[in-house]
Amino acid sequence: MDEQKTAEPPHGCFFCTVAGPQIEAMIDHCWPEPTKEHFRTARLEVLKGIRSLLDARIDRLSQHPQKGTKVSVE
């Protein structure tokens, strides 16, 4: 019995291997350069915002909680 080999699907997720490159090609073809630059800058700002949230959370988790309570003695 002859077995036919099927083409191996590309490794990675659907968006990274199929949808992403097609969307990128459409954007490169249809949108003017200032529009592409605007969305690129917006994407960077979103990532910087996420980084800021992560930094704040890391700082909060890095603080050692105060053990015990302070009592003033007269």
mmCIF file as gemmi writes it, N, C-alpha and C atoms, coordinates in Angstrom:
data_model
loop_
_atom_site.group_PDB
_atom_site.id
_atom_site.type_symbol
_atom_site.label_atom_id
_atom_site.label_alt_id
_atom_site.label_comp_id
_atom_site.label_asym_id
_atom_site.label_entity_id
_atom_site.label_seq_id
_atom_site.pdbx_PDB_ins_code
_atom_site.Cartn_x
_atom_site.Cartn_y
_atom_site.Cartn_z
_atom_site.occupancy
_atom_site.B_iso_or_equiv
_atom_site.pdbx_formal_charge
_atom_site.auth_seq_id
_atom_site.auth_asym_id
_atom_site.pdbx_PDB_model_num
ATOM 1 N N . MET Axp A 1 ? 0.842 -1.184 0 1 0 ? 1 A 1
ATOM 2 C CA . MET Axp A 1 ? 0 0 0 1 0 ? 1 A 1
ATOM 3 C C . MET Axp A 1 ? 0.883 1.241 0 1 0 ? 1 A 1
ATOM 4 N N . ASP Axp A 2 ? 0.603 2.152 -0.897 1 0 ? 2 A 1
ATOM 5 C CA . ASP Axp A 2 ? 1.393 3.379 -1.011 1 0 ? 2 A 1
ATOM 6 C C . ASP Axp A 2 ? 0.892 4.413 -0.024 1 0 ? 2 A 1
ATOM 7 N N . GLU Axp A 3 ? 1.819 4.977 0.706 1 0 ? 3 A 1
ATOM 8 C CA . GLU Axp A 3 ? 1.468 6.054 1.625 1 0 ? 3 A 1
ATOM 9 C C . GLU Axp A 3 ? 1.949 7.359 1.042 1 0 ? 3 A 1
ATOM 10 N N . GLN Axp A 4 ? 1.058 8.306 0.998 1 0 ? 4 A 1
ATOM 11 C CA . GLN Axp A 4 ? 1.44 9.618 0.507 1 0 ? 4 A 1
ATOM 12 C C . GLN Axp A 4 ? 1.806 10.497 1.683 1 0 ? 4 A 1
ATOM 13 N N . LYS Axp A 5 ? 2.896 11.209 1.53 1 0 ? 5 A 1
ATOM 14 C CA . LYS Axp A 5 ? 3.29 12.133 2.577 1 0 ? 5 A 1
ATOM 15 C C . LYS Axp A 5 ? 2.526 13.434 2.386 1 0 ? 5 A 1
ATOM 16 N N . THR Axp A 6 ? 2.002 13.929 3.475 1 0 ? 6 A 1
ATOM 17 C CA . THR Axp A 6 ? 1.35 15.232 3.425 1 0 ? 6 A 1
ATOM 18 C C . THR Axp A 6 ? 2.368 16.279 3.834 1 0 ? 6 A 1
ATOM 19 N N . ALA Axp A 7 ? 2.158 17.47 3.373 1 0 ? 7 A 1
ATOM 20 C CA . ALA Axp A 7 ? 3.079 18.557 3.709 1 0 ? 7 A 1
ATOM 21 C C . ALA Axp A 7 ? 3.003 18.828 5.202 1 0 ? 7 A 1
ATOM 22 N N . GLU Axp A 8 ? 4.152 18.986 5.805 1 0 ? 8 A 1
ATOM 23 C CA . GLU Axp A 8 ? 4.215 19.298 7.234 1 0 ? 8 A 1
ATOM 24 C C . GLU Axp A 8 ? 3.751 20.73 7.449 1 0 ? 8 A 1
ATOM 25 N N . PRO Axp A 9 ? 2.86 20.958 8.414 1 0 ? 9 A 1
ATOM 26 C CA . PRO Axp A 9 ? 2.479 22.338 8.688 1 0 ? 9 A 1
ATOM 27 C C . PRO Axp A 9 ? 3.657 23.089 9.296 1 0 ? 9 A 1
ATOM 28 N N . PRO Axp A 10 ? 3.746 24.381 9.019 1 0 ? 10 A 1
ATOM 29 C CA . PRO Axp A 10 ? 4.861 25.136 9.599 1 0 ? 10 A 1
ATOM 30 C C . PRO Axp A 10 ? 4.75 25.152 11.119 1 0 ? 10 A 1
ATOM 31 N N . HIS Axp A 11 ? 5.898 25.197 11.774 1 0 ? 11 A 1
ATOM 32 C CA . HIS Axp A 11 ? 5.918 25.199 13.23 1 0 ? 11 A 1
ATOM 33 C C . HIS Axp A 11 ? 5.508 26.57 13.74 1 0 ? 11 A 1
ATOM 34 N N . GLY Axp A 12 ? 4.819 26.599 14.842 1 0 ? 12 A 1
ATOM 35 C CA . GLY Axp A 12 ? 4.393 27.852 15.448 1 0 ? 12 A 1
ATOM 36 C C . GLY Axp A 12 ? 2.884 27.978 15.409 1 0 ? 12 A 1
ATOM 37 N N . CYS Axp A 13 ? 2.418 29.063 15.967 1 0 ? 13 A 1
ATOM 38 C CA . CYS Axp A 13 ? 0.973 29.266 16.027 1 0 ? 13 A 1
ATOM 39 C C . CYS Axp A 13 ? 0.443 29.756 14.683 1 0 ? 13 A 1
ATOM 40 N N . PHE Axp A 14 ? -0.856 29.689 14.526 1 0 ? 14 A 1
ATOM 41 C CA . PHE Axp A 14 ? -1.514 30.096 13.29 1 0 ? 14 A 1
ATOM 42 C C . PHE Axp A 14 ? -1.234 31.556 12.971 1 0 ? 14 A 1
ATOM 43 N N . PHE Axp A 15 ? -1.311 32.417 13.985 1 0 ? 15 A 1
ATOM 44 C CA . PHE Axp A 15 ? -1.116 33.842 13.725 1 0 ? 15 A 1
ATOM 45 C C . PHE Axp A 15 ? 0.312 34.118 13.263 1 0 ? 15 A 1
ATOM 46 N N . CYS Axp A 16 ? 1.292 33.486 13.92 1 0 ? 16 A 1
ATOM 47 C CA . CYS Axp A 16 ? 2.698 33.749 13.585 1 0 ? 16 A 1
ATOM 48 C C . CYS Axp A 16 ? 3.063 33.25 12.198 1 0 ? 16 A 1
ATOM 49 N N . THR Axp A 17 ? 2.455 32.16 11.768 1 0 ? 17 A 1
ATOM 50 C CA . THR Axp A 17 ? 2.878 31.537 10.514 1 0 ? 17 A 1
ATOM 51 C C . THR Axp A 17 ? 1.974 31.85 9.329 1 0 ? 17 A 1
ATOM 52 N N . VAL Axp A 18 ? 0.694 32.17 9.581 1 0 ? 18 A 1
ATOM 53 C CA . VAL Axp A 18 ? -0.233 32.363 8.467 1 0 ? 18 A 1
ATOM 54 C C . VAL Axp A 18 ? -0.844 33.76 8.473 1 0 ? 18 A 1
ATOM 55 N N . ALA Axp A 19 ? -1.62 34.05 9.499 1 0 ? 19 A 1
ATOM 56 C CA . ALA Axp A 19 ? -2.379 35.298 9.518 1 0 ? 19 A 1
ATOM 57 C C . ALA Axp A 19 ? -1.477 36.522 9.66 1 0 ? 19 A 1
ATOM 58 N N . GLY Axp A 20 ? -0.488 36.452 10.538 1 0 ? 20 A 1
ATOM 59 C CA . GLY Axp A 20 ? 0.375 37.61 10.785 1 0 ? 20 A 1
ATOM 60 C C . GLY Axp A 20 ? 1.072 38.118 9.535 1 0 ? 20 A 1
ATOM 61 N N . PRO Axp A 21 ? 1.766 37.245 8.796 1 0 ? 21 A 1
ATOM 62 C CA . PRO Axp A 21 ? 2.429 37.715 7.576 1 0 ? 21 A 1
ATOM 63 C C . PRO Axp A 21 ? 1.455 38.26 6.524 1 0 ? 21 A 1
ATOM 64 N N . GLN Axp A 22 ? 0.263 37.682 6.431 1 0 ? 22 A 1
ATOM 65 C CA . GLN Axp A 22 ? -0.708 38.184 5.462 1 0 ? 22 A 1
ATOM 66 C C . GLN Axp A 22 ? -1.226 39.557 5.856 1 0 ? 22 A 1
ATOM 67 N N . ILE Axp A 23 ? -1.481 39.744 7.14 1 0 ? 23 A 1
ATOM 68 C CA . ILE Axp A 23 ? -1.938 41.052 7.616 1 0 ? 23 A 1
ATOM 69 C C . ILE Axp A 23 ? -0.834 42.081 7.414 1 0 ? 23 A 1
ATOM 70 N N . GLU Axp A 24 ? 0.39 41.717 7.714 1 0 ? 24 A 1
ATOM 71 C CA . GLU Axp A 24 ? 1.515 42.635 7.537 1 0 ? 24 A 1
ATOM 72 C C . GLU Axp A 24 ? 1.673 43.044 6.07 1 0 ? 24 A 1
ATOM 73 N N . ALA Axp A 25 ? 1.529 42.085 5.153 1 0 ? 25 A 1
ATOM 74 C CA . ALA Axp A 25 ? 1.631 42.404 3.726 1 0 ? 25 A 1
ATOM 75 C C . ALA Axp A 25 ? 0.513 43.348 3.301 1 0 ? 25 A 1
ATOM 76 N N . MET Axp A 26 ? -0.705 43.133 3.818 1 0 ? 26 A 1
ATOM 77 C CA . MET Axp A 26 ? -1.833 44.004 3.485 1 0 ? 26 A 1
ATOM 78 C C . MET Axp A 26 ? -1.573 45.424 3.988 1 0 ? 26 A 1
ATOM 79 N N . ILE Axp A 27 ? -1.089 45.53 5.228 1 0 ? 27 A 1
ATOM 80 C CA . ILE Axp A 27 ? -0.82 46.839 5.813 1 0 ? 27 A 1
ATOM 81 C C . ILE Axp A 27 ? 0.268 47.552 5.021 1 0 ? 27 A 1
ATOM 82 N N . ASP Axp A 28 ? 1.332 46.838 4.664 1 0 ? 28 A 1
ATOM 83 C CA . ASP Axp A 28 ? 2.417 47.445 3.896 1 0 ? 28 A 1
ATOM 84 C C . ASP Axp A 28 ? 1.931 47.941 2.54 1 0 ? 28 A 1
ATOM 85 N N . HIS Axp A 29 ? 0.982 47.251 1.971 1 0 ? 29 A 1
ATOM 86 C CA . HIS Axp A 29 ? 0.484 47.61 0.64 1 0 ? 29 A 1
ATOM 87 C C . HIS Axp A 29 ? -0.549 48.735 0.683 1 0 ? 29 A 1
ATOM 88 N N . CYS Axp A 30 ? -1.397 48.755 1.703 1 0 ? 30 A 1
ATOM 89 C CA . CYS Axp A 30 ? -2.554 49.652 1.714 1 0 ? 30 A 1
ATOM 90 C C . CYS Axp A 30 ? -2.363 50.954 2.495 1 0 ? 30 A 1
ATOM 91 N N . TRP Axp A 31 ? -1.62 50.916 3.576 1 0 ? 31 A 1
ATOM 92 C CA . TRP Axp A 31 ? -1.554 52.078 4.458 1 0 ? 31 A 1
ATOM 93 C C . TRP Axp A 31 ? -0.376 52.967 4.112 1 0 ? 31 A 1
ATOM 94 N N . PRO Axp A 32 ? -0.583 54.284 4.184 1 0 ? 32 A 1
ATOM 95 C CA . PRO Axp A 32 ? 0.545 55.189 3.958 1 0 ? 32 A 1
ATOM 96 C C . PRO Axp A 32 ? 1.554 55.106 5.11 1 0 ? 32 A 1
ATOM 97 N N . GLU Axp A 33 ? 2.757 55.545 4.842 1 0 ? 33 A 1
ATOM 98 C CA . GLU Axp A 33 ? 3.843 55.446 5.814 1 0 ? 33 A 1
ATOM 99 C C . GLU Axp A 33 ? 3.531 56.148 7.139 1 0 ? 33 A 1
ATOM 100 N N . PRO Axp A 34 ? 2.938 57.373 7.152 1 0 ? 34 A 1
ATOM 101 C CA . PRO Axp A 34 ? 2.634 58 8.452 1 0 ? 34 A 1
ATOM 102 C C . PRO Axp A 34 ? 1.671 57.177 9.308 1 0 ? 34 A 1
ATOM 103 N N . THR Axp A 35 ? 0.732 56.495 8.671 1 0 ? 35 A 1
ATOM 104 C CA . THR Axp A 35 ? -0.207 55.661 9.412 1 0 ? 35 A 1
ATOM 105 C C . THR Axp A 35 ? 0.507 54.474 10.031 1 0 ? 35 A 1
ATOM 106 N N . LYS Axp A 36 ? 1.391 53.839 9.268 1 0 ? 36 A 1
ATOM 107 C CA . LYS Axp A 36 ? 2.147 52.705 9.802 1 0 ? 36 A 1
ATOM 108 C C . LYS Axp A 36 ? 3.026 53.149 10.968 1 0 ? 36 A 1
ATOM 109 N N . GLU Axp A 37 ? 3.644 54.322 10.844 1 0 ? 37 A 1
ATOM 110 C CA . GLU Axp A 37 ? 4.495 54.83 11.916 1 0 ? 37 A 1
ATOM 111 C C . GLU Axp A 37 ? 3.672 55.126 13.171 1 0 ? 37 A 1
ATOM 112 N N . HIS Axp A 38 ? 2.458 55.667 12.982 1 0 ? 38 A 1
ATOM 113 C CA . HIS Axp A 38 ? 1.583 55.957 14.115 1 0 ? 38 A 1
ATOM 114 C C . HIS Axp A 38 ? 1.234 54.675 14.884 1 0 ? 38 A 1
ATOM 115 N N . PHE Axp A 39 ? 0.858 53.627 14.168 1 0 ? 39 A 1
ATOM 116 C CA . PHE Axp A 39 ? 0.489 52.377 14.83 1 0 ? 39 A 1
ATOM 117 C C . PHE Axp A 39 ? 1.705 51.705 15.466 1 0 ? 39 A 1
ATOM 118 N N . ARG Axp A 40 ? 2.865 51.845 14.849 1 0 ? 40 A 1
ATOM 119 C CA . ARG Axp A 40 ? 4.083 51.303 15.442 1 0 ? 40 A 1
ATOM 120 C C . ARG Axp A 40 ? 4.376 52.002 16.767 1 0 ? 40 A 1
ATOM 121 N N . THR Axp A 41 ? 4.263 53.316 16.78 1 0 ? 41 A 1
ATOM 122 C CA . THR Axp A 41 ? 4.498 54.086 18 1 0 ? 41 A 1
ATOM 123 C C . THR Axp A 41 ? 3.475 53.727 19.068 1 0 ? 41 A 1
ATOM 124 N N . ALA Axp A 42 ? 2.218 53.574 18.673 1 0 ? 42 A 1
ATOM 125 C CA . ALA Axp A 42 ? 1.179 53.203 19.634 1 0 ? 42 A 1
ATOM 126 C C . ALA Axp A 42 ? 1.457 51.833 20.239 1 0 ? 42 A 1
ATOM 127 N N . ARG Axp A 43 ? 1.908 50.909 19.42 1 0 ? 43 A 1
ATOM 128 C CA . ARG Axp A 43 ? 2.233 49.562 19.908 1 0 ? 43 A 1
ATOM 129 C C . ARG Axp A 43 ? 3.37 49.629 20.932 1 0 ? 43 A 1
ATOM 130 N N . LEU Axp A 44 ? 4.37 50.458 20.653 1 0 ? 44 A 1
ATOM 131 C CA . LEU Axp A 44 ? 5.476 50.618 21.595 1 0 ? 44 A 1
ATOM 132 C C . LEU Axp A 44 ? 4.992 51.217 22.919 1 0 ? 44 A 1
ATOM 133 N N . GLU Axp A 45 ? 4.089 52.179 22.852 1 0 ? 45 A 1
ATOM 134 C CA . GLU Axp A 45 ? 3.57 52.802 24.071 1 0 ? 45 A 1
ATOM 135 C C . GLU Axp A 45 ? 2.783 51.808 24.914 1 0 ? 45 A 1
ATOM 136 N N . VAL Axp A 46 ? 2.027 50.935 24.267 1 0 ? 46 A 1
ATOM 137 C CA . VAL Axp A 46 ? 1.294 49.902 25.011 1 0 ? 46 A 1
ATOM 138 C C . VAL Axp A 46 ? 2.273 48.976 25.721 1 0 ? 46 A 1
ATOM 139 N N . LEU Axp A 47 ? 3.327 48.571 25.023 1 0 ? 47 A 1
ATOM 140 C CA . LEU Axp A 47 ? 4.326 47.697 25.647 1 0 ? 47 A 1
ATOM 141 C C . LEU Axp A 47 ? 5.037 48.398 26.803 1 0 ? 47 A 1
ATOM 142 N N . LYS Axp A 48 ? 5.312 49.689 26.661 1 0 ? 48 A 1
ATOM 143 C CA . LYS Axp A 48 ? 5.935 50.439 27.755 1 0 ? 48 A 1
ATOM 144 C C . LYS Axp A 48 ? 4.99 50.525 28.953 1 0 ? 48 A 1
ATOM 145 N N . GLY Axp A 49 ? 3.695 50.668 28.702 1 0 ? 49 A 1
ATOM 146 C CA . GLY Axp A 49 ? 2.719 50.683 29.789 1 0 ? 49 A 1
ATOM 147 C C . GLY Axp A 49 ? 2.678 49.359 30.532 1 0 ? 49 A 1
ATOM 148 N N . ILE Axp A 50 ? 2.718 48.266 29.789 1 0 ? 50 A 1
ATOM 149 C CA . ILE Axp A 50 ? 2.733 46.94 30.412 1 0 ? 50 A 1
ATOM 150 C C . ILE Axp A 50 ? 4.012 46.767 31.226 1 0 ? 50 A 1
ATOM 151 N N . ARG Axp A 51 ? 5.137 47.239 30.676 1 0 ? 51 A 1
ATOM 152 C CA . ARG Axp A 51 ? 6.4 47.155 31.414 1 0 ? 51 A 1
ATOM 153 C C . ARG Axp A 51 ? 6.322 47.94 32.715 1 0 ? 51 A 1
ATOM 154 N N . SER Axp A 52 ? 5.675 49.113 32.676 1 0 ? 52 A 1
ATOM 155 C CA . SER Axp A 52 ? 5.519 49.927 33.876 1 0 ? 52 A 1
ATOM 156 C C . SER Axp A 52 ? 4.69 49.201 34.934 1 0 ? 52 A 1
ATOM 157 N N . LEU Axp A 53 ? 3.618 48.546 34.505 1 0 ? 53 A 1
ATOM 158 C CA . LEU Axp A 53 ? 2.796 47.771 35.439 1 0 ? 53 A 1
ATOM 159 C C . LEU Axp A 53 ? 3.6 46.631 36.057 1 0 ? 53 A 1
ATOM 160 N N . LEU Axp A 54 ? 4.372 45.938 35.231 1 0 ? 54 A 1
ATOM 161 C CA . LEU Axp A 54 ? 5.19 44.839 35.735 1 0 ? 54 A 1
ATOM 162 C C . LEU Axp A 54 ? 6.25 45.338 36.718 1 0 ? 54 A 1
ATOM 163 N N . ASP Axp A 55 ? 6.886 46.46 36.393 1 0 ? 55 A 1
ATOM 164 C CA . ASP Axp A 55 ? 7.897 47.018 37.295 1 0 ? 55 A 1
ATOM 165 C C . ASP Axp A 55 ? 7.291 47.375 38.647 1 0 ? 55 A 1
ATOM 166 N N . ALA Axp A 56 ? 6.099 47.98 38.63 1 0 ? 56 A 1
ATOM 167 C CA . ALA Axp A 56 ? 5.441 48.351 39.886 1 0 ? 56 A 1
ATOM 168 C C . ALA Axp A 56 ? 5.106 47.108 40.706 1 0 ? 56 A 1
ATOM 169 N N . ARG Axp A 57 ? 4.64 46.081 40.042 1 0 ? 57 A 1
ATOM 170 C CA . ARG Axp A 57 ? 4.3 44.837 40.743 1 0 ? 57 A 1
ATOM 171 C C . ARG Axp A 57 ? 5.553 44.173 41.318 1 0 ? 57 A 1
ATOM 172 N N . ILE Axp A 58 ? 6.62 44.172 40.555 1 0 ? 58 A 1
ATOM 173 C CA . ILE Axp A 58 ? 7.873 43.595 41.044 1 0 ? 58 A 1
ATOM 174 C C . ILE Axp A 58 ? 8.371 44.366 42.257 1 0 ? 58 A 1
ATOM 175 N N . ASP Axp A 59 ? 8.303 45.694 42.204 1 0 ? 59 A 1
ATOM 176 C CA . ASP Axp A 59 ? 8.72 46.504 43.349 1 0 ? 59 A 1
ATOM 177 C C . ASP Axp A 59 ? 7.89 46.181 44.584 1 0 ? 59 A 1
ATOM 178 N N . ARG Axp A 60 ? 6.584 46.04 44.394 1 0 ? 60 A 1
ATOM 179 C CA . ARG Axp A 60 ? 5.701 45.748 45.522 1 0 ? 60 A 1
ATOM 180 C C . ARG Axp A 60 ? 6.017 44.38 46.128 1 0 ? 60 A 1
ATOM 181 N N . LEU Axp A 61 ? 6.256 43.393 45.268 1 0 ? 61 A 1
ATOM 182 C CA . LEU Axp A 61 ? 6.556 42.05 45.765 1 0 ? 61 A 1
ATOM 183 C C . LEU Axp A 61 ? 7.946 41.964 46.376 1 0 ? 61 A 1
ATOM 184 N N . SER Axp A 62 ? 8.838 42.848 45.98 1 0 ? 62 A 1
ATOM 185 C CA . SER Axp A 62 ? 10.204 42.833 46.5 1 0 ? 62 A 1
ATOM 186 C C . SER Axp A 62 ? 10.319 43.436 47.887 1 0 ? 62 A 1
ATOM 187 N N . GLN Axp A 63 ? 9.334 44.222 48.283 1 0 ? 63 A 1
ATOM 188 C CA . GLN Axp A 63 ? 9.378 44.833 49.608 1 0 ? 63 A 1
ATOM 189 C C . GLN Axp A 63 ? 9.115 43.762 50.656 1 0 ? 63 A 1
ATOM 190 N N . HIS Axp A 64 ? 9.91 43.797 51.702 1 0 ? 64 A 1
ATOM 191 C CA . HIS Axp A 64 ? 9.724 42.831 52.779 1 0 ? 64 A 1
ATOM 192 C C . HIS Axp A 64 ? 8.651 43.369 53.725 1 0 ? 64 A 1
ATOM 193 N N . PRO Axp A 65 ? 7.669 42.547 54.05 1 0 ? 65 A 1
ATOM 194 C CA . PRO Axp A 65 ? 6.628 43.023 54.961 1 0 ? 65 A 1
ATOM 195 C C . PRO Axp A 65 ? 7.207 43.241 56.375 1 0 ? 65 A 1
ATOM 196 N N . GLN Axp A 66 ? 6.656 44.206 57.059 1 0 ? 66 A 1
ATOM 197 C CA . GLN Axp A 66 ? 7.106 44.502 58.395 1 0 ? 66 A 1
ATOM 198 C C . GLN Axp A 66 ? 6.604 43.409 59.334 1 0 ? 66 A 1
ATOM 199 N N . LYS Axp A 67 ? 7.511 42.835 60.088 1 0 ? 67 A 1
ATOM 200 C CA . LYS Axp A 67 ? 7.116 41.788 61.033 1 0 ? 67 A 1
ATOM 201 C C . LYS Axp A 67 ? 6.854 42.418 62.386 1 0 ? 67 A 1
ATOM 202 N N . GLY Axp A 68 ? 5.782 42.027 62.987 1 0 ? 68 A 1
ATOM 203 C CA . GLY Axp A 68 ? 5.443 42.538 64.316 1 0 ? 68 A 1
ATOM 204 C C . GLY Axp A 68 ? 4.891 43.961 64.252 1 0 ? 68 A 1
ATOM 205 N N . THR Axp A 69 ? 4.62 44.514 65.379 1 0 ? 69 A 1
ATOM 206 C CA . THR Axp A 69 ? 4.115 45.881 65.454 1 0 ? 69 A 1
ATOM 207 C C . THR Axp A 69 ? 4.987 46.679 66.399 1 0 ? 69 A 1
ATOM 208 N N . LYS Axp A 70 ? 5.022 47.965 66.174 1 0 ? 70 A 1
ATOM 209 C CA . LYS Axp A 70 ? 5.789 48.839 67.039 1 0 ? 70 A 1
ATOM 210 C C . LYS Axp A 70 ? 4.88 49.348 68.14 1 0 ? 70 A 1
ATOM 211 N N . VAL Axp A 71 ? 5.386 49.29 69.337 1 0 ? 71 A 1
ATOM 212 C CA . VAL Axp A 71 ? 4.628 49.758 70.484 1 0 ? 71 A 1
ATOM 213 C C . VAL Axp A 71 ? 5.495 50.78 71.207 1 0 ? 71 A 1
ATOM 214 N N . SER Axp A 72 ? 4.967 51.959 71.425 1 0 ? 72 A 1
ATOM 215 C CA . SER Axp A 72 ? 5.746 52.963 72.164 1 0 ? 72 A 1
ATOM 216 C C . SER Axp A 72 ? 5.605 52.701 73.654 1 0 ? 72 A 1
ATOM 217 N N . VAL Axp A 73 ? 6.716 52.731 74.347 1 0 ? 73 A 1
ATOM 218 C CA . VAL Axp A 73 ? 6.746 52.478 75.777 1 0 ? 73 A 1
ATOM 219 C C . VAL Axp A 73 ? 7.03 53.802 76.476 1 0 ? 73 A 1
ATOM 220 N N . GLU Axp A 74 ? 6.223 54.079 77.481 1 0 ? 74 A 1
ATOM 221 C CA . GLU Axp A 74 ? 6.408 55.331 78.23 1 0 ? 74 A 1
ATOM 222 C C . GLU Axp A 74 ? 7.309 55.14 79.415 1 0 ? 74 A 1
